[in-house]
């Protein structure tokens, strides 16, 4: 019979440590927030059970040890390597389930009175691994951990070389004194912003933690991680081809998620930010047909922009889209990469949402999609009207008037032979007039984000032009 195996912690167990352990020992169980010995013993269904504390790496051992009849009353402990020293304290332990009470002090110190010591090294103590996304968590670890150093693996990266966690600096060897007092950083693709080995001897600031840029550090030219792919959100609201376009998107990119039926452009994007599990996220409009050469990763998938994480996380990236009616190619209808925190904090009253999220806008000179808004008369008229209101009212931040004038002229003159082209030209002309008449009137201009108002406006135009 196989004895129960428990991987335990007096706090939470990092997924990296647990998944690594469980991959080797699939029958093992984890127990978090252990307060005393009884928390573990009550979970066991075998006569004996193994306990392995987190931060322990099992070496050449298969948990196949069997207790002799002479030793059934003893706690069995094996040697472990603790930063180069052999010790029985904190190593793998085999408890009899009917053992007399283990005191809280014994259990907390991992040092037992009634024990049998087995002179074989079967484990190694390593620096604990945490996923810390908040500075207060970092300070708590510094204050409470018994270890001189500890790892941080942010939640937005994935490990590609877990052998790095075997790294340790023997406190008994003087040549490692500098390393134990320094913070260490490792390559995350091409930048040093992924895995960190922190030293309690050198506390970092909140700003350093947030932007993952340490003023003093030891850089290791070893790629051990890469950024997780950013979340993709497909935002729809009653668009005719939305189902078809989302199916096409999700077939190529299964991680894409859909947000549908939320009234208000700002509200829909804020919901995407709320659901995003990555610090930036992609947005695809419901009328977007993604270009076959666009893949949400390359050629412009920055984790840093020009090596500056702070700058990257405060930038709105807009790819170009091709207009199916007038062949214009610019940011209208293109795929966007948005910073989660800024979207959550954005002003909900702005007319043009995308360009008002941040004062940093980067137009990426690559076509991401065709914005196929010409699916029926109303959708075509509405889309054309909204864009030309923006262009003529000059509300789009950091746009050039000369470019706007050229684009307006093309919107109002080109494409009558395309499907629903006459509605695009009509919407453009009405939008141009409305935007020009309401320069500086944010209350009037904000109505273009109210789809019920747009429907009424379209029906009025239709009635007057029958």
VMD Tcl script that draws the C-alpha trace (Angstrom):
set ca {
  {0.00 0.00 0.00}
  {1.28 3.48 -0.86}
  {1.39 5.90 2.03}
  {-0.34 9.27 1.67}
  {1.94 12.09 0.49}
  {1.17 15.65 1.62}
  {2.85 18.74 0.23}
  {2.13 21.44 2.80}
  {2.64 25.06 3.73}
  {1.68 27.32 6.60}
  {0.61 29.81 3.93}
  {-0.33 29.51 0.27}
  {1.52 27.18 -2.09}
  {2.85 28.60 -5.32}
  {1.47 26.89 -8.41}
  {4.94 26.51 -9.88}
  {6.24 24.54 -6.90}
  {3.08 22.46 -6.61}
  {2.77 21.58 -10.30}
  {6.43 20.57 -10.43}
  {6.00 18.30 -7.42}
  {2.70 16.80 -8.56}
  {4.08 16.03 -12.03}
  {6.53 13.65 -10.36}
  {4.17 12.32 -7.69}
  {0.61 12.38 -9.08}
  {-1.01 10.84 -5.98}
  {0.23 13.63 -3.72}
  {-2.09 16.15 -2.10}
  {-1.46 19.74 -1.15}
  {-2.59 21.38 2.07}
  {-2.32 25.13 2.51}
  {-2.54 27.30 5.63}
  {-1.51 24.46 7.93}
  {-1.66 25.57 11.57}
  {-0.77 22.39 13.43}
  {-0.01 18.70 13.06}
  {-3.68 17.71 13.33}
  {-4.48 19.69 10.15}
  {-2.42 17.14 8.26}
  {-3.08 13.94 10.22}
  {-6.85 14.35 9.88}
  {-6.48 14.17 6.09}
  {-4.63 10.85 6.02}
  {-6.25 7.46 5.29}
  {-3.09 5.35 5.55}
  {-1.21 4.02 8.60}
  {1.71 6.33 7.79}
  {1.92 9.50 5.75}
  {4.68 11.63 4.27}
  {4.99 15.36 4.84}
  {7.00 17.60 2.52}
  {7.10 21.30 3.26}
  {7.03 23.72 0.36}
  {10.46 24.91 -0.65}
  {11.71 21.32 -0.70}
  {13.00 19.64 -3.85}
  {12.88 15.84 -3.82}
  {16.02 14.20 -5.16}
  {16.37 10.44 -5.80}
  {13.45 9.12 -3.79}
  {10.20 7.41 -4.82}
  {8.30 7.33 -1.51}
  {8.47 3.53 -1.53}
  {9.99 3.18 1.98}
  {8.22 0.66 4.26}
  {8.30 0.86 8.02}
  {9.44 -2.24 9.90}
  {7.40 -3.66 12.76}
  {10.05 -2.44 15.20}
  {9.75 1.21 14.16}
  {6.01 1.76 13.89}
  {5.98 4.21 16.81}
  {8.68 6.51 15.48}
  {8.61 9.56 13.25}
  {11.03 8.88 10.39}
  {13.15 11.78 9.11}
  {15.62 11.81 6.23}
  {18.55 14.11 5.71}
  {18.13 17.17 3.55}
  {20.61 19.63 2.08}
  {19.97 23.11 3.40}
  {22.14 25.52 1.40}
  {25.04 23.07 1.34}
  {24.68 21.73 4.89}
  {23.32 18.29 5.80}
  {20.51 18.40 8.36}
  {17.52 16.39 9.52}
  {15.54 19.54 10.25}
  {12.95 20.33 7.60}
  {13.56 17.27 5.46}
  {11.03 14.73 4.22}
  {9.21 13.21 7.18}
  {7.13 10.04 7.55}
  {4.60 10.16 10.39}
  {2.67 7.25 11.96}
  {-0.97 8.26 11.95}
  {-1.41 7.02 15.53}
  {1.63 8.85 16.83}
  {1.15 10.57 20.15}
  {0.59 14.30 20.05}
  {3.21 16.30 18.14}
  {3.55 19.64 19.87}
  {3.04 22.89 18.02}
  {6.65 23.80 18.74}
  {7.99 20.55 17.30}
  {5.88 20.87 14.20}
  {6.69 24.54 13.62}
  {10.43 23.95 14.05}
  {10.31 20.69 12.04}
  {12.37 19.06 14.79}
  {10.86 16.02 16.54}
  {11.68 14.26 19.78}
  {10.51 10.70 19.17}
  {12.13 10.08 15.80}
  {14.26 7.74 13.77}
  {16.92 9.47 11.69}
  {17.76 7.87 8.34}
  {21.24 8.81 7.13}
  {20.40 9.40 3.49}
  {20.03 12.71 1.67}
  {16.80 12.57 -0.34}
  {15.85 16.23 -0.60}
  {17.22 19.69 -1.02}
  {15.99 22.95 0.46}
  {15.67 25.62 -2.20}
  {14.70 29.26 -2.10}
  {10.90 29.54 -1.95}
  {9.07 30.61 -5.10}
  {6.27 33.19 -4.97}
  {3.99 34.95 -7.41}
  {3.99 38.52 -6.16}
  {2.03 41.10 -8.15}
  {1.71 43.63 -5.33}
  {4.40 45.50 -3.41}
  {2.72 44.84 -0.07}
  {3.06 41.11 -0.73}
  {6.77 41.59 -1.35}
  {7.21 43.47 1.93}
  {5.28 40.78 3.80}
  {7.60 38.07 2.48}
  {10.67 40.12 3.40}
  {9.36 40.48 6.93}
  {8.14 36.93 7.51}
  {10.21 34.48 5.51}
  {12.92 32.52 7.25}
  {14.93 32.43 4.04}
  {17.61 34.94 3.16}
  {16.52 34.96 -0.48}
  {13.32 34.18 -2.38}
  {12.08 33.97 -5.96}
  {9.36 36.01 -7.59}
  {7.64 34.74 -10.74}
  {5.07 37.36 -11.87}
  {1.72 36.00 -13.02}
  {2.11 37.38 -16.56}
  {5.10 35.26 -17.54}
  {5.62 31.55 -18.19}
  {8.74 29.61 -17.21}
  {10.71 27.96 -20.00}
  {13.70 26.82 -17.90}
  {12.75 25.74 -14.38}
  {16.27 24.50 -13.62}
  {17.00 28.07 -12.55}
  {15.24 27.38 -9.24}
  {18.11 25.08 -8.21}
  {20.33 28.14 -7.89}
  {21.51 28.83 -4.35}
  {24.41 30.59 -2.65}
  {25.99 28.64 0.19}
  {26.22 30.91 3.28}
  {29.21 28.87 4.45}
  {31.22 29.81 1.38}
  {32.60 33.33 1.51}
  {32.74 33.71 -2.25}
  {28.92 33.93 -2.32}
  {28.66 36.79 0.20}
  {28.07 39.36 -2.55}
  {25.47 37.22 -4.34}
  {23.44 36.68 -1.17}
  {23.23 40.45 -0.63}
  {22.24 41.31 -4.18}
  {19.01 41.10 -6.19}
  {19.25 38.94 -9.30}
  {17.35 39.33 -12.58}
  {17.00 36.92 -15.50}
  {16.05 37.26 -19.15}
  {12.35 37.25 -19.98}
  {12.72 36.83 -23.75}
  {15.12 39.71 -24.36}
  {14.57 41.92 -21.30}
  {15.36 41.55 -17.61}
  {11.78 41.89 -16.36}
  {10.62 38.36 -15.57}
  {12.04 36.10 -12.84}
  {13.71 37.78 -9.87}
  {15.74 36.29 -7.03}
  {15.32 38.83 -4.24}
  {17.64 39.26 -1.28}
  {16.31 40.35 2.10}
  {19.55 42.29 2.43}
  {18.61 44.74 -0.34}
  {15.03 46.01 -0.17}
  {13.65 47.52 -3.38}
  {11.27 50.45 -3.67}
  {7.61 50.34 -4.69}
  {8.47 52.00 -8.00}
  {11.19 49.44 -8.74}
  {8.76 46.62 -7.99}
  {5.95 48.06 -10.11}
  {8.03 48.60 -13.22}
  {10.37 45.63 -12.64}
  {13.41 47.78 -13.15}
  {15.89 47.56 -10.28}
  {18.41 50.35 -9.84}
  {21.12 47.94 -8.71}
  {20.99 44.31 -9.73}
  {22.99 41.39 -11.02}
  {21.89 40.46 -14.54}
  {22.06 36.85 -15.68}
  {22.27 36.38 -19.43}
  {20.04 33.33 -19.28}
  {16.54 33.21 -20.75}
  {14.36 31.46 -18.19}
  {10.90 32.84 -19.06}
  {8.81 34.56 -21.69}
  {5.74 36.81 -21.47}
  {2.34 35.20 -21.53}
  {0.28 36.10 -24.56}
  {-2.00 39.03 -23.90}
  {-5.75 38.39 -23.64}
  {-7.88 38.98 -26.75}
  {-11.41 40.42 -26.48}
  {-13.95 40.57 -29.30}
  {-16.48 43.33 -28.54}
  {-19.89 43.17 -30.21}
  {-23.28 44.84 -29.95}
  {-25.90 43.56 -32.42}
  {-23.57 43.70 -35.45}
  {-24.89 41.51 -38.27}
  {-21.71 39.51 -38.94}
  {-20.53 39.39 -35.31}
  {-21.12 35.65 -34.88}
  {-19.32 34.82 -38.12}
  {-16.39 37.12 -37.38}
  {-15.96 35.82 -33.84}
  {-16.02 32.22 -35.03}
  {-13.32 33.01 -37.57}
  {-11.24 34.76 -34.91}
  {-11.58 32.05 -32.27}
  {-10.78 29.31 -34.79}
  {-7.36 30.88 -35.29}
  {-6.90 32.19 -31.76}
  {-8.77 29.99 -29.24}
  {-7.87 32.26 -26.32}
  {-10.11 35.02 -27.74}
  {-13.13 35.85 -25.57}
  {-16.29 37.67 -26.53}
  {-17.98 40.57 -24.78}
  {-21.46 41.05 -26.20}
  {-24.49 43.20 -25.58}
  {-23.00 45.72 -23.16}
  {-24.46 49.12 -23.94}
  {-21.92 51.87 -24.34}
  {-18.48 51.66 -25.91}
  {-16.73 52.78 -22.73}
  {-18.64 50.24 -20.63}
  {-17.79 47.36 -22.96}
  {-14.08 48.18 -22.94}
  {-14.04 48.61 -19.19}
  {-15.61 45.17 -18.86}
  {-12.83 43.76 -21.04}
  {-10.26 45.38 -18.76}
  {-11.98 43.97 -15.70}
  {-11.93 40.44 -17.15}
  {-8.39 40.64 -18.48}
  {-5.85 38.49 -16.67}
  {-2.94 40.22 -18.40}
  {-1.68 43.76 -17.88}
  {-2.49 44.67 -21.47}
  {-5.18 43.25 -23.72}
  {-6.12 43.18 -27.39}
  {-9.46 44.53 -28.63}
  {-11.09 43.37 -31.86}
  {-14.22 45.14 -33.10}
  {-17.17 43.01 -34.18}
  {-16.89 44.07 -37.82}
  {-13.20 43.20 -38.06}
  {-12.08 40.45 -40.42}
  {-8.55 39.70 -39.26}
  {-5.82 39.71 -41.90}
  {-4.31 36.28 -42.48}
  {-0.83 37.66 -41.72}
  {-1.78 39.20 -38.39}
  {-1.25 36.97 -35.37}
  {-1.42 39.11 -32.18}
  {2.20 38.31 -31.44}
  {4.41 39.44 -34.28}
  {5.92 41.61 -35.62}
  {4.87 44.02 -32.89}
  {4.34 42.20 -29.63}
  {6.18 44.36 -27.11}
  {6.64 43.49 -23.48}
  {8.85 46.52 -23.32}
  {8.82 49.32 -25.83}
  {12.39 50.45 -26.35}
  {13.32 48.72 -23.12}
  {10.99 50.91 -21.07}
  {8.31 48.96 -19.24}
  {6.72 52.06 -17.73}
  {6.30 53.61 -21.15}
  {4.88 50.41 -22.63}
  {2.27 49.98 -19.91}
  {0.95 53.50 -20.47}
  {0.74 53.34 -24.28}
  {-2.25 52.67 -26.51}
  {-1.24 50.77 -29.65}
  {-3.43 51.01 -32.74}
  {-2.95 48.90 -35.84}
  {-4.20 49.93 -39.27}
  {-7.35 48.68 -40.94}
  {-8.48 48.71 -44.56}
  {-11.82 50.30 -45.37}
  {-13.85 48.07 -47.77}
  {-15.73 51.00 -49.36}
  {-13.13 53.72 -49.95}
  {-9.88 51.76 -49.49}
  {-8.55 54.15 -46.85}
  {-5.89 52.56 -44.62}
  {-5.44 54.06 -41.15}
  {-6.35 53.36 -37.52}
  {-10.13 53.46 -37.98}
  {-11.52 50.03 -37.04}
  {-8.08 48.54 -36.45}
  {-7.01 46.10 -33.75}
  {-5.90 47.80 -30.53}
  {-3.62 46.84 -27.65}
  {-4.72 48.62 -24.49}
  {-3.22 48.97 -20.98}
  {-5.57 47.37 -18.48}
  {-5.03 49.82 -15.60}
  {-5.59 52.92 -17.73}
  {-8.78 51.52 -19.27}
  {-10.16 50.80 -15.80}
  {-9.45 54.41 -14.83}
  {-10.46 56.10 -18.09}
  {-12.80 59.06 -18.33}
  {-16.20 57.67 -19.27}
  {-17.41 60.94 -20.82}
  {-14.95 61.29 -23.69}
  {-16.26 61.14 -27.25}
  {-13.38 59.24 -28.82}
  {-12.56 56.59 -26.27}
  {-9.43 55.01 -27.76}
  {-7.32 58.14 -28.15}
  {-8.31 59.52 -24.74}
  {-7.17 56.54 -22.65}
  {-3.56 57.74 -22.60}
  {-1.46 60.64 -23.81}
  {0.79 58.04 -25.43}
  {-0.55 56.70 -28.74}
  {1.48 54.55 -31.09}
  {0.16 53.82 -34.57}
  {1.63 50.55 -35.81}
  {2.16 50.69 -39.60}
  {0.71 47.28 -40.34}
  {-2.75 46.23 -41.49}
  {-4.50 44.10 -38.89}
  {-7.90 43.64 -40.56}
  {-10.57 44.78 -42.94}
  {-13.24 46.70 -41.06}
  {-16.25 45.22 -42.84}
  {-18.90 47.58 -41.48}
  {-20.92 47.60 -44.75}
  {-23.24 44.71 -43.87}
  {-26.54 46.59 -44.22}
  {-27.76 50.12 -44.83}
  {-27.95 51.22 -41.20}
  {-24.62 49.73 -40.07}
  {-22.89 51.34 -43.02}
  {-24.51 54.75 -42.51}
  {-23.90 54.64 -38.74}
  {-20.21 53.74 -39.01}
  {-19.57 56.39 -41.65}
  {-21.50 59.03 -39.72}
  {-19.63 58.38 -36.45}
  {-16.17 58.51 -38.01}
  {-16.84 61.66 -39.99}
  {-18.24 63.41 -36.93}
  {-14.93 62.68 -35.21}
  {-12.86 63.84 -38.16}
  {-14.79 67.06 -38.77}
  {-15.11 68.02 -35.09}
  {-11.37 67.50 -34.50}
  {-11.98 65.59 -31.29}
  {-9.45 62.85 -32.05}
  {-6.39 63.73 -29.97}
  {-3.07 64.12 -31.79}
  {-4.62 63.95 -35.26}
  {-3.47 66.35 -37.97}
  {-6.08 68.63 -39.55}
  {-4.64 68.15 -43.02}
  {-4.91 64.36 -42.75}
  {-8.46 64.68 -41.44}
  {-9.47 66.84 -44.38}
  {-8.05 64.36 -46.90}
  {-9.81 61.45 -45.21}
  {-13.10 63.34 -44.97}
  {-13.01 64.10 -48.68}
  {-12.46 60.42 -49.51}
  {-15.22 59.29 -47.11}
  {-17.71 61.64 -48.76}
  {-16.72 60.99 -52.39}
  {-15.38 57.49 -52.95}
  {-17.03 54.06 -52.94}
  {-20.54 54.54 -54.31}
  {-20.10 51.38 -56.40}
  {-19.28 49.21 -53.36}
  {-21.91 47.24 -51.39}
  {-23.99 49.80 -49.44}
  {-21.59 52.46 -50.70}
  {-24.29 55.10 -51.13}
  {-25.13 54.82 -47.43}
  {-21.46 55.29 -46.52}
  {-21.27 58.49 -48.58}
  {-24.56 59.75 -47.13}
  {-23.52 59.00 -43.56}
  {-20.20 60.71 -44.15}
  {-21.83 63.90 -45.42}
  {-24.35 64.08 -42.59}
  {-21.59 63.27 -40.09}
  {-19.37 65.99 -41.53}
  {-22.15 68.56 -41.16}
  {-23.01 67.46 -37.60}
  {-19.38 67.51 -36.47}
  {-18.68 70.89 -38.05}
  {-21.78 72.44 -36.47}
  {-20.91 71.12 -33.00}
  {-17.23 72.01 -32.70}
  {-16.37 72.09 -29.01}
  {-19.84 70.89 -27.93}
  {-18.96 67.68 -26.07}
  {-22.55 67.06 -25.03}
  {-23.75 67.00 -28.64}
  {-20.72 65.09 -29.91}
  {-21.00 62.39 -27.23}
  {-24.34 61.33 -28.72}
  {-22.45 59.40 -31.42}
  {-21.76 56.76 -28.77}
  {-25.49 56.29 -28.14}
  {-26.65 53.65 -30.61}
  {-30.35 54.33 -29.94}
  {-29.83 58.00 -30.84}
  {-27.92 56.94 -33.97}
  {-30.82 54.73 -35.03}
  {-33.23 57.64 -34.62}
  {-30.89 59.91 -36.57}
  {-30.63 57.38 -39.39}
  {-34.39 56.93 -39.62}
  {-34.86 60.71 -39.77}
  {-32.33 60.91 -42.60}
  {-34.04 58.02 -44.37}
  {-37.43 59.67 -44.10}
  {-36.12 62.92 -45.54}
  {-34.43 61.17 -48.46}
  {-37.06 58.67 -49.55}
}
mol new
graphics top color blue
foreach p $ca { graphics top sphere $p radius 0.5 }
foreach p [lrange $ca 0 end-1] q [lrange $ca 1 end] { graphics top cylinder $p $q radius 0.2 }
display resetview
